[in-house]
Structure formats: C-alpha cells, structure tokens
Amino acid sequence: MLYPFRQAMPVFNEVLRRGFCSRDQVLDLCDKLHRDCGPALRLLHYGTGDCENGGESFCFATMIEGGLVPPRMQVEFIDPRAPHKRYRVDFVWILHDGRIIVAEFDGMRKYIDPSMTDWKSTRQVVHEEREREDALRRAGVTTIVRIDYQEAKEIWPMIRKLRDAGVPLRHNSQLF
C-alpha cells in the first residue's frame, strides 16, 4: 500500500503467481487494518498472477493506469498449418469487430543473452520471431504490437502504440 500501482503490481502478481498469499488472505488483512486499503483493493481487482515476469506486470499496470481495457494474458494460439505448434502471447484483446490485437513485452535479453536464445545467433532468433508472427497471423491475430520497458516506463509511447493499434479505452476512463 506504500507504493504506486505500477510499482506494486509486479510484486502483487508474483505473490499470486507463486501462491505465497491468496486473495482471501489479502482481504482478511485489509479487514483487520484501520486504514484506507484502496490501493490493495485496486491490486486485488486487477491482479491475476498470470504475468510471467515483472516487466509484463509493469506493462499491464501501465495499461490500466493509461485507461485501456484490460487484456487477457498468456493466451495460446495454434498454428493452423502446424497444429503441434503453439504460441503463447503476453497480452490479447479480442474486439467486437473480430480483430485480435496482441501485445508482446520484449526485453533485449531475449535476442542477445545466450541463456535465453538457447545459444542461437541473433539472426536465427529474429528469423524464428518472424516465423512466430506469421503463425500468429495465420491463427487470426490481426495486429501485433511490441512493447519494451522504456516505452512502458515513459507511459505515453506504450499507450499511444496500443491506441493506434485499436486497443479500446475503458468506459468512463480518463487518461491520467
């Protein structure tokens, strides 16, 4: 309750993801405190534990703060040409008109850190990423937006990218 929403969400999501604490336990604690628990209740409302790392949680919290409709997270798509190939994406919005917007949080480590690239060259990693995007489009994804930490940290570059891609605002939301 001492930290801003965007800084607290990564910790809160990780606690939920690892099962260190349940939602009911957080509510019970809030009931026992004699202070405003609004920040904790907001985390309870939006937190899911579905984000796989702190960067994704930070992006998710930035989306919420930016007034966007909350995405579904960690959704799996199957390549229709190769049903044995499954691709999980970080964030998804399925719009009323049938469009499917995907946002992926990308850190540079994914391209250059041998422990994350399985010792593949940068060229091979980029090639596989293109193949993955092609498979996602075959599976019905209409737009793929890549987000990095700096864009999320600065807020507006990320929100602008997502709005330009067609991600809707929550009803009655004001942008900051």
C-alpha positions as CSV (number, residue, x, y, z in Angstrom):
1,M,0.0,0.0,0.0
2,L,3.1,2.3,0.2
3,Y,4.0,2.0,-3.5
4,P,2.4,3.4,-6.6
5,F,0.1,1.0,-8.5
6,R,2.6,0.4,-11.4
7,Q,5.4,-0.5,-8.9
8,A,3.2,-2.6,-6.7
9,M,1.6,-4.7,-9.4
10,P,4.7,-6.7,-10.3
11,V,5.2,-7.7,-6.7
12,F,1.5,-8.4,-6.2
13,N,1.2,-10.5,-9.4
14,E,4.3,-12.5,-8.4
15,V,2.9,-13.2,-4.9
16,L,-0.3,-14.5,-6.5
17,R,1.5,-16.5,-9.3
18,R,3.7,-18.3,-6.8
19,G,0.9,-18.9,-4.3
20,F,2.6,-17.1,-1.4
21,C,-0.7,-15.5,-0.5
22,S,-4.4,-15.8,-1.6
23,R,-6.8,-13.1,-2.5
24,D,-8.9,-14.1,0.6
25,Q,-5.8,-13.6,2.8
26,V,-5.3,-10.1,1.4
27,L,-8.9,-9.2,2.0
28,D,-8.8,-10.6,5.6
29,L,-5.7,-8.5,6.3
30,C,-7.5,-5.4,4.8
31,D,-10.4,-6.1,7.1
32,K,-8.1,-6.0,10.1
33,L,-6.4,-2.8,9.3
34,H,-7.8,0.6,10.4
35,R,-6.8,2.5,7.4
36,D,-7.7,3.0,3.8
37,C,-7.0,-0.2,1.8
38,G,-8.0,1.3,-1.5
39,P,-4.6,0.6,-3.1
40,A,-4.6,-3.0,-2.0
41,L,-8.2,-3.4,-3.2
42,R,-7.3,-2.0,-6.6
43,L,-4.5,-4.5,-6.9
44,L,-6.9,-7.3,-6.0
45,H,-9.3,-6.1,-8.6
46,Y,-6.8,-6.1,-11.4
47,G,-4.1,-8.6,-10.3
48,T,-4.2,-12.0,-11.8
49,G,-0.9,-13.7,-11.3
50,D,-0.9,-14.5,-15.0
51,C,2.1,-12.3,-15.9
52,E,5.3,-14.3,-16.2
53,N,7.7,-11.6,-15.1
54,G,7.9,-8.2,-13.5
55,G,8.2,-6.4,-16.9
56,E,4.9,-7.9,-18.1
57,S,3.2,-6.9,-14.8
58,F,4.6,-3.4,-15.1
59,C,3.2,-3.1,-18.6
60,F,-0.1,-4.5,-17.5
61,A,-0.3,-1.9,-14.7
62,T,0.6,0.8,-17.2
63,M,-2.2,-0.3,-19.5
64,I,-4.6,0.0,-16.6
65,E,-3.3,3.4,-15.5
66,G,-3.5,4.5,-19.1
67,G,-7.2,3.8,-19.2
68,L,-7.1,0.8,-21.6
69,V,-9.5,-2.1,-21.5
70,P,-7.5,-4.8,-19.5
71,P,-6.2,-7.5,-21.8
72,R,-6.4,-11.2,-21.5
73,M,-2.9,-12.6,-20.6
74,Q,-0.9,-15.6,-21.6
75,V,-3.2,-16.7,-24.4
76,E,-2.2,-19.6,-26.5
77,F,-2.6,-19.7,-30.3
78,I,-2.3,-22.7,-32.5
79,D,-0.7,-22.5,-36.0
80,P,-3.4,-23.8,-38.3
81,R,-0.7,-25.1,-40.7
82,A,1.1,-26.9,-37.9
83,P,-1.3,-27.8,-35.1
84,H,1.5,-29.1,-33.0
85,K,3.0,-25.6,-32.8
86,R,1.5,-23.5,-30.1
87,Y,2.4,-19.9,-29.3
88,R,1.6,-18.1,-26.1
89,V,1.4,-14.3,-26.2
90,D,1.6,-11.8,-23.4
91,F,-1.5,-9.7,-23.9
92,V,-4.6,-10.1,-26.1
93,W,-7.6,-8.0,-26.9
94,I,-10.4,-9.6,-28.9
95,L,-12.5,-6.8,-30.3
96,H,-16.2,-6.8,-31.1
97,D,-15.5,-6.5,-34.8
98,G,-13.4,-9.7,-34.8
99,R,-10.0,-8.1,-34.8
100,I,-7.4,-9.7,-32.5
101,I,-4.7,-7.4,-31.1
102,V,-1.6,-8.9,-29.5
103,A,1.0,-7.0,-27.4
104,E,4.3,-8.6,-26.6
105,F,6.7,-7.3,-23.9
106,D,10.2,-7.6,-25.3
107,G,13.4,-7.2,-23.5
108,M,16.6,-7.1,-25.4
109,R,18.0,-10.0,-23.5
110,K,15.6,-12.3,-25.5
111,Y,17.7,-11.5,-28.6
112,I,21.3,-11.4,-27.2
113,D,21.5,-13.4,-23.9
114,P,22.7,-17.0,-24.8
115,S,20.8,-18.5,-21.9
116,M,17.6,-17.1,-23.4
117,T,18.4,-17.7,-27.0
118,D,19.4,-21.3,-26.5
119,W,22.8,-20.3,-27.9
120,K,21.3,-19.3,-31.3
121,S,22.6,-16.4,-33.3
122,T,20.7,-13.1,-33.3
123,R,19.9,-13.7,-36.9
124,Q,18.3,-17.1,-36.0
125,V,16.4,-15.6,-33.1
126,V,15.0,-12.9,-35.3
127,H,14.1,-15.4,-38.0
128,E,12.2,-17.5,-35.5
129,E,10.4,-14.4,-34.2
130,R,9.2,-13.7,-37.8
131,E,8.0,-17.3,-38.2
132,R,6.1,-17.0,-34.9
133,E,4.4,-13.7,-36.0
134,D,3.4,-15.4,-39.3
135,A,1.9,-18.3,-37.4
136,L,0.0,-15.9,-35.1
137,R,-1.4,-14.1,-38.1
138,R,-2.5,-17.5,-39.6
139,A,-4.2,-18.2,-36.3
140,G,-6.3,-15.0,-36.7
141,V,-4.2,-12.3,-35.0
142,T,-4.6,-9.1,-37.0
143,T,-2.2,-6.8,-35.2
144,I,1.0,-7.4,-33.2
145,V,2.4,-4.6,-31.1
146,R,5.9,-4.9,-29.5
147,I,6.5,-3.0,-26.2
148,D,9.7,-2.5,-24.4
149,Y,10.4,-1.5,-20.8
150,Q,11.4,2.1,-21.8
151,E,8.1,2.7,-23.6
152,A,6.2,1.3,-20.5
153,K,8.2,3.4,-18.1
154,E,7.5,6.6,-20.1
155,I,3.8,5.6,-20.3
156,W,2.6,7.5,-23.3
157,P,4.8,5.8,-26.0
158,M,3.2,2.5,-25.0
159,I,-0.3,3.8,-24.6
160,R,-0.1,5.6,-27.9
161,K,1.1,2.4,-29.7
162,L,-1.7,0.4,-28.3
163,R,-4.3,3.0,-29.0
164,D,-3.0,3.4,-32.6
165,A,-3.4,-0.4,-33.0
166,G,-7.0,-0.2,-31.9
167,V,-7.0,-1.1,-28.2
168,P,-10.1,0.5,-26.7
169,L,-10.3,2.6,-23.6
170,R,-12.3,1.5,-20.6
171,H,-15.7,3.2,-20.4
172,N,-15.6,6.4,-18.3
173,S,-11.8,6.3,-18.1
174,Q,-9.8,9.4,-18.2
175,L,-6.2,9.3,-19.4
176,F,-4.3,10.4,-16.4
